[in-house]
Structure formats: C-alpha cells, structure tokens
C-alpha cells in the first residue's frame, strides 16, 4: 500500500527531531518524559492528565489535545492495568486476510472498508497503535473524508512527535522512549529509514541499526525500554524469576529491570 502523502507529511513533521536536522527549530517543547510524574498524574482522577480523561479526548473526532496532553497520554499507557508491551496481535486471522490487500497499489471501496473497520477496532483495543492509525488516515483520505483524515493525521503526527522529542537516539544518553517495541520501527520507517537489525544493549536499551539516508545519518538509533520491561515483569513476576534463576555471565533482560529500579 502506498502512503506517499501521509509519509511525506510525517517526515516533515519529524524533521526537526532527526539527527541531520538537529539545528532546526523543534515543533514542540517536549523533551524526555518524566515518567514518575506521568505515572502519578495518569492514575490520579483529580489530575488534568488522568488517563481516562485523555483517552476520551484522543478518541474524539477533534484536534483539541495539546502537546503535553499527548505526551501524558502516550506514556500514561504504560501505567494502565491492561498494559502489556508484548500484547498479542489484535484479531490475527483478520489481519492475515488484510495483508495482501495492504500490498495492493489500489483497493476497491469494499476493501478500503475492511481496512478501516479493522483499523478502528484495533485502535479501540490499543489507541496508540501507530500502524493502524496510518491505515485509518489512509482510508479516510481515499474515501474522500478529508476532515476526518486531517483530524487523525493530527493525532498520529503528535504521537510520533512525542516519541521523537524524547531524545535524538544517537547514543544511550539520548535514547528515545517508546511504550511498545514496534513503535521503534514505526518511527524509523515513517521517517524514511529502513531497519536492518536489532540488538539488546545492557542495561536496558534496544539498538536498531538502519540504512542511512545520507552521509549525516547515524548507523542506528537507541531506545530506552527500561520502563517497558519493568511494567512487563511487574505483571509477569514468574518470568522474571525464571530469568534470574537461569542468569549466567551474559547480561539479560532481568538485569535491565534490576538496574533500572
């Protein structure tokens, strides 16, 4: 499926936070998230950043959310009861049916409706599903619903800006922070990079190698997954115990959680 107009818009929106444009004026004043503050606010019913309140705003067909609200909404995802960074694929059989349709250069109206129906349902299940947000924008545009396309483009762009503004990602000290592993690839792909590999670097970093777009680009980007791992093992303590029991001289994911706490 071709997302040329969408991708061009996203690359433009992200350009201020990419390493070869570090001198450009950023489109947001957000920076590295204060996860402790976000945890407190997103779980406090009296807070303006209470997650259910932000969720309601995000799901509405408007563009009233601010940069900070998007930041608290995105990272607040990690502190919700149903959060699991390694959650199962949503309706996998339905997704398998859609995969060849995604690859078509053009789709029929009925096929676009199938894409949209799945995207809407997947976003209801996981509101920060970046891949399905892209599909939602695409189908709205193709169906001539340009106002809805702009609204959901706004939401998608701001989620990507939240991630991009969390750091440059060129070294561990400036590692970007994501709430799902697939967002590492979503961000890079939509910015025009092709991922070529992945490795875990102690104590809690993912390094995604890429094909540089030009001579100024780095060989890859770092992502800080410490909170993601912590939340996962808080909900799956038996897996943490198994990892600790089988620990050897090689540093593993369990060390990531232990050292980051």
N, C-alpha and C positions, 0 to 999 in steps of 0.2 A: 504494500500500500504506500502511496506517495503522500507525504505530509509536507510538501515543499513550503507552502506558505506558512504553516504552523512552525516548522523548524526554523525558517528564516527569522520569524518574529522572536522565537525563543533564544536563538543565538544572539540577536541584537539585544534582547533584554538581559542576557547573561554576560555580555561582552565586558562590562565594567569590572567583573569579578574574575575574569580569566587571566592567567599569568602574563600573557603577552599584551595585556591592556591594563596593567596594574596602575598606571598613571592616570587612567581615565576617571572621570567623576562617577562615583558609585550612584546607583539609582535607589539605594536605601541606606539608612544609617545603622542598620542592624549589624551585629558582629557575632562573635562566638556566643552561643546561648548560655545563660546562667541556668543550668538545669535544676539546681536546688530551688531557685525562685520559681521556675516554671512548674516544678512539681507541687510546690505549696499552693500556687495560685490556681493551677488547673484542677486541683482537688478540693478547693475551698468554695462552697456555694455562695459566699458573700463577695467573692472576688469578681472583678470585671472580666477576668481571664479564665473563669470557671469553664472547664472543657465542654460540658453540655450546652452552655450558652454560645460558645464559639462554634460548636458543631452545628447548631441551629442556623447561625449566621452563614456558615460556609455552604450549607445545603440549600440556602435560599437563592433564588434567581436574581441576585443583585450584586453590586460591587462596592459595598459599604465597609468591608473589613479593611483595617489599617495594616501597615507592615508589621507592627508589633503584635497585633492580634493574630496575624498569620504565623508569626514565629511561635507564639504561645500555643496556638492550635496544633501546629505541626509537631513540635517537640512534646506537647502535652499528651500526644498519642501514647507515648511510652509509659505513662503513669495511669493508664486506664485498665480496669480489671480484665478486659478481654484482649489486651495487647499480647501479641506473640510475634517476635521478629521473624520467626521461621514458620509462620502460619501456612496451612495447606492452600494450594491453588483453589481459587473460587470456581465452583462448578467445572471441574476439569474436562468432563465429557463434552460440555457445551463449548468450551474453549477449543478443544480439538476440532470440532466441526467448523469453527470460525477461522482457524489458522490459514487454510488455503484461500479463504475469502479475503483475509487481510492482504494477501500477496498479490491480489489482482490489481491491475492498474486502474480499473474502474469497476464499480459494483452496481448491481441493479438496486432499485428502490427497496425491494424486499430484503435484499442482502444488507443494505445500509441499516434497515430497521433492526435486523438481527444483531448487527454490530452495536447499535445504540441501546437496544434492550439489555444486552449483556453488560455494556459499559455502565449504564445507570444502576443495574443491580449490583455490580461489582463495587461501585463507588458507595452504594448504600452499606455494603458489607465492610468496606475499608475506604473511607473518604480520601485518604492520601495515596490512593492507587494511581500513581503518575501515568503509567502506561494506559490505563483505561480513561483517564482524563484526556489524554491525547486523542483517543478514539472518539470520545464524546464530542470534543471540539470539531474534529474532522467531519463527523456525520451531520452535526448541526450545519456546518458550512455547506456541505454537499446537498443538504436538503433545503437550502435557502433560508434557514433560520439564523440569520446573521446576528441578531441581537443576542440570542442565546449563545451563539458561538463566541461573541465578544465577552460575555459575562464569564463563561467557563474558561476562556483563554486568560482572562484576568486572574482567576483563581489559580490556574496552572502556573502561570508566569510567577506569581508571588510565592508559591510553594518552592519553585526552583530557585528563586532569589534568596529565600530563607536559607536553603542549603548552601548555595554558592557564597553567601555572605558570611557563613560560619568560619571561613578560612580560605586561604589560597590553595591549600592542599599540596603544596610543593615539597613539604617536609613534615615530619611528625609534629613539630611545634605548631604548624598552621593547618593541621589536618581538619578536614570538613567533618561535620557531624550529621549522620543520617539516622532514620528510625527503622528502616528496612534495608537489608543488603542489596536488593535490586535497585534501590534508588541511587546507589553508586554508579551503576551502569546507565540508568535512565538519564542522570545529569550529564554524564560524559557523552553519551550518544546524541542527545539533543543539542549539545554544544559543538558537535561536529567531530568528535573523537571516535576512534574505533578501538575498543578494548582488545588487548592481545594476551592478557594473562592476569592472574591474581595470586597473591601470596599473603599469608598472615605474618605480621611482624610484631614480636613481643614489645611492650606488654599487652597492647590492645588496639593494634592498627591493621586495617586492610590496605594493601598497596595494589592498585590497579594499574598495570602497565598499558600504554596506549601507543598507537602510531601517531607521532607528532604531526600536526597540520602544517607546521613550518619550522624553521630553524630556531625560533624563540620558544617553542613549546618544550615542556619537560618530558621525560620518558614515561612519566606516570604520576598518579595522584594518591595521596594518603587520606584515609578516612578513619576517624576515631569511633570505634564501636564499643567502647567501654561500658556505656550506659545500656546499650542494646544487650550486651552479654550479661550484665548484672541483672537486668529485668528478666531475661530468659531463665537464668539459673535460680532466681528467686521463686519462679513458678515451676521449675523442674529441678528441685534440690537433689533428687536421686541421681540425675545425670551428672551433677557437679560432684557428688560423692564418688561416682564411678570413675570420673576423670581424675580425681585426687588419688584414688586408690591405685590407678594404673599409671600415675605420673612417673616419668623417667627423667633422664638428663635433658631431654628436649623440652623447652618451654611450650606449654599448650594453652588452650582457651581458659582452663581453670585458673592459671596464673594471671591471666588478664583480669579476671574478676577480683582475685585476691589482692592484686597490687593496686587496683583502681579504687578499692573501697576505702 
